Amino acid sequence: MSFRARWMVPAAVLAVLVPALAGCGGGGGSAPGSKQLTIAVVPKAVGFDYWTHVKDGAECAAQKLGNVKIEWNGVSQETDVTGQLNLLNGSLQRGVDSLIYAATDAQALVPVTQKAQQAKIPVYNIDSGTTPQNVPLFATDNIKGAQQVAQIMNEKLNGHGSVALLEFQPGSMTNNQRKQGFVDGLKQYPGLNLVADQADHSDSNQALDVTNNILTAHPDLNGLFGSNEPSVIGASQAIKQRGQQGKTVLVGWDAAPDELNGLKSGEISALIVQNPFRMGFDSVIAAVQHIRQNVNVTNEDTGVYTVTSQNMNDREIQAILQPSCANPPLPPDDPWLKYVNMK
């Protein structure tokens, strides 16, 4: 059975569902007489494969809904908190109909959310939220995913060894949750010892240097967790330069082309993969349906998957790794599918 058949709503069901929804303003287009909506979608940064998939999902949703414009903009580095603040405030000043963003800092971005709420502009977080989290968040269960990393490490190392953690941006919700999940997960495996924990500030060149420093200090390191795309790429380069392939188990996060190449070559043992397309798609559908039909929006776990060289070519995994609007990686129980015609 194909991925589409297993994960997508069957065409026969949609044929009945969509006309029924049309009577209440739903379906695969804008409601009659509805004005064009401008939805600002702001990632942590642009230029990364992961965030490009978020953009693809958001634009797919806009296309399916009709009469929706996506205003996509972002800073070049995830560490540029001030730059993101300026972009978000600019979107609010332009009077967008809704604001969707991934917070580069869990606390510094709280005032933006508050300002949007005061202006009666619906606001949602994707991937990374704020502290406190007072608006719906469309994101991975990062704690659960990082606990899976600890489990993989334990399996690969037969329950014994020294391991290290590469953080990417301390202070961001996703970074903190992945660290928490990994550290908590390691407590289940007393034979694994965390000997190093350093940050690379989401820069692959810094990740390369930091990994080399860790390997110099701990030449017998058995396992390494790279907690985002740049972390994994830099760590993989360091391991390759030192000829440590097969000696140091590297488990990464996300699935950029360089990461997948590392998985194929054996430099990377496994990847914890998110569904960024779904984050962009579902958050836009939710924002529009809230505005047009006053639909209630709540937090959503967008899923997490373990990808290895053994399963990376499976249909379901390929749909997540290479998502498209023609075959979006959306499970059949996705709560927002009923509002659009996916034909």
N, C-alpha and C positions, 0 to 999 in steps of 0.2 A: 504494500500500500504506500502511496506517495506521501510526502510531507504535507502537501496541500490537502490531500484527502483526510489525513489524520488530524491536522491542526486547524484547518479552515472550516468555516461553516459551509456545509454542502450547498451546492447551487439550488437544489430542490427546495431546501429550507428557505434560502434567501428569496426565492421566487414568491413564496408566500409571505415571508416576513417583511420585505421592503414595501410592498403596496400597503400592508397594514400600518406600518409606521408612517407612511406618507400622510395618512389621515390625521396624524397628531403632530405633524411638523418634522418627523425624522426622515430617514432614508438617505440615499446617496447624493443629495444635493441640498442647496440652501432652501429654506422655507420661502414660499411665495412672498415677495415684497420685502424680504430681509435685506438690510443694508450690508455692504461689504465690511467685514471685520478685519482689523489689523492686529495680529498677534505677534508680539515681540518675543522671540526665543533667543536666549543668551546663554551660551555654554560657558564652561570654565575657560576655555581657550579654543581658538580655531587652528587649523593646520594639523590636527591629529585625526587618525583614522576613526577612532572611537566617536569623536564629536561629529564627524562627517555623517556617520550612520544616524546620529540623533537628528541631524538636519534632514536627512532623507526621509525619516519617519514623519517628521513634522510637515514636510512639504507634501508627502503622500496623503496625509490626513486632510490637508487643506484642499488638495485636488479632489478627493472623494466627497468632501462636504460641499464645496462650491461657494463662491463669493467670500473666500477667506484668503487674506494675504499674510504671508510669513515674513516678518522683519527679522532677519538673521544677522547677528553681529556679535563679535567677541574679541577679547584681547589675545595677544600672541603667546603669552605665558600664563600658566595657572597661578603663578606667584604674584601677578599684577592685580592685587586686590583693589587698589585705588582706581586703576583703569577700568575695572569692571563696575565699580561703584558709579563712575562717571557715565558709562554706557547705560546703565540701568536708570539712573536719574534722568538722562536724556530721553529715554523711551517714555518715561512717565510725563515729562514736560511736553512731549509731542502728543500726548493724549491717546496712547494706544488703547485698544479695547480690552486687552488682557496681557499680562506679563508672566512669562515662564522662564525660569533661570536656574542654573546650577551654581550654588554658592561657593566661591573660592575660599571663603572663610566663614565658619559657622556663626561667629558673633558679629563680625564687622558688617555683615549684610543684613542684619536684623532691621536697621532703620529703613532700608529700601522696602522691605515687606510692609512695614508699618505705614510708610508714606503711601504705598499703593492702596492699602486698605482704607486709609483716611480719604483717598481720592475716589473710593468706590470702584477701583479697578481690580478685577479678579486676578489673584496672583497665586502661582503654583511653583513648586520646586521640582526639578528633575535631577536625578543622580545624587546630588548633594544638597542637604538642607541647612537649616540654621538651628541655633540654640538660643531661645526655645523654638520648637517647630510648631508654629501656629497656623500653617496653611498645608493643604494636601501635598504629599511628597510621592513622586513616581520614581522608584529607585530599586536597586538591587538590595537584597538582604546581605549587606557586606560582612556582618558578623558571621553569619552562616557560611558564606563563601570562604572566609579566612579560616574558619574551623575546618573546612574541607582540606585546606592547604596543609594544616597540621596532620590530618589523617593521612594524606598522600605521603608526606614526609615520613611518617611512621612506617607506612607500608614499604616505601622504597628503601628505607634504611634498616629494615628489619628490627625496628624498635629501639635502636641505639645510635647516638651520634650527636655532634655539635652542629647547631644551625644558627643562621643569622637572618635578620630582617632589614630590608631596604624600605624605609618609609619614603613618601614622596612630598607631602606638604603638611607637616604637623599643624594642627589648628583647623584643617578642613574636616568636615564630618566624615567623609568617606575614608580618609587616611586614619582618623582616630578609631573608626569602627573596625577597619581591617586589622589594625594593630591589636585592638581589644580581642577580636575573634581569634587571631593567631596565638596570642599569648594565652588566652583562656583554653584554646584547643590543645596547646602543648601541655597543659596541666593534666590532660588525660593520658599523656605518654611520658612517664617519669624517666624513661631512657633517653629522651631528647633534651638537650641542654642549650638554651638560648645564650650564645656567647657574645653577640654583637647586635646593635640596633642603631642604625644611622640613617640620616635623611639625605636625599639627593635633589630636593626642591624641583622635582618633576623635570629634570634635565638629564638627558641620556649621557652627555659628556661627564657631568658630575657623578652620575651613577657608575660610569666606568671607573672614575678615580676612586670613589668610595669603595667599590667592590675590590679593587686592587689593594686598597688599604686594609680592608677586612681580611683578604686572603694572605696578605703579608703578615698581619698580626696573628692569624689563625691558619697556618698553611695546611692543616689537616681538616679544614672545615668540610663537613659532610653535606650540608644542605643550606640553601639560600632561597628566601621568599622575596621576589621582586613584586611590589604591591601595586604598580601601575605600568602603563606602556613604556615610558622612558626608563623606568627602573629596570624593567626586564631587558630592554635592548642594551643598555649599558652593561648590566651584569653579564649578559650573554657574551658580549664582546670581550670582557675581562676573562671570563672562563675559557673562551676560545684562545685568546692570546697566551694564556698560561698553560694550555694543553690540559685543562682540567675536565674536558668532556668525559662523562662517564664516572668521574671521581666526585664531583660536586653536583648533587641533585639540585637543579634549579626549577622551582615552580613559580610561574608567573601569573599575571592578571591582565585581562584583555586579549585581543587577538589581531593586532596590527600585522601587516604582511611580513615584516621582519621577525615578529614573534612566531608566526606560523612556519616560516622558513627554519627557525631555530628548533621548532618542534619536530619538523621533518628530519633535520640533520642529527637530532639527538642531543643538542646543546641544552634544550629545554625538555624537562620530563613531562610536564603537564601545564595546562593553562586553565585558569578560572575565568570563564567568559560570561559577560553580561549580555543584555538585550537592549542596546542603546536605541535601535530602530523603534522598538516598542515604547520606550520612554518618550521619544518625540511624538510618535503617532498618538498614543493614548492621552498624553497631556493636552495636545491640541484639540482632539475630539472632546475631551472633558471641558476644556475652557469654552469652546463654542457652544456645546449643548447647555452649559450652565447659563450662558448669556441668552441664548435663543429660547430655551425651554425651562430654565430654572432647575436643571437637573442637579441633584446633590453630588458633590465630589468628595471622595475620601482618599486616604493613602492607598498606594498600590505597590505590591511587590512584583517587579517586572521579571523576576526569574534569574537563576544563576546555573551555569552548566560547567561540568568538568570536561575538557577537551584533551585528548591524547592522540598520539600518532595512530592508534588503533581505530579510533572512532571519528577522526576529523573529516573523513570523506562520506560519512553517513548523510543521508538526505536532510534529516532534521538539523544536524549540526551545520551543514553547508548553508542552509537557509538562514541561520543565525550569523554565520561568518560572512556571507555575501547576500545581505537582504536586498529586496527590491520591492517596489510597489506592486509588481505583478505577482509576487509570491512572498508576501510579508510574513515574518516569523511571529505569528500571533496564535496563541492557543485557542481552542474552540470555546473555552470558558472566559475569554477576555470580555470584560463587562462593557466595553465600548464598541464592539463589533456590531451590535444591534442598531447602532445609529447611522451606519453607512452601508452602501452597496459595494461589496468588494469584487464584483464581476469586472 
